[in-house]
């Protein structure tokens, strides 16, 4: 993902709810569904989440309580290929 939206949520709610809010906001703002959300490993807490087609991945490049959400360019390019 080259570009995306940075979302901040330091509430005590679950990671699933935080991602859900970020996804809803992204859809309303950009008119399309995101496919990936990157979070800090401390925020991730080892949970494997794919929520409404959005895969949550961990990365050290995102600060705790931040969510970098957008469309995975590799997955986007792969959709146009036929087998």
Buried (B, 14 or more C-beta within 10 A) or exposed (E): BEEBBEBEBEEEEEBEEBBBBBBEBBEEEBEEEBBBBBBBEEBBEEEEBEBEEBBBBBEEEBEEBBBBBBBBEEEEEEEEEEE
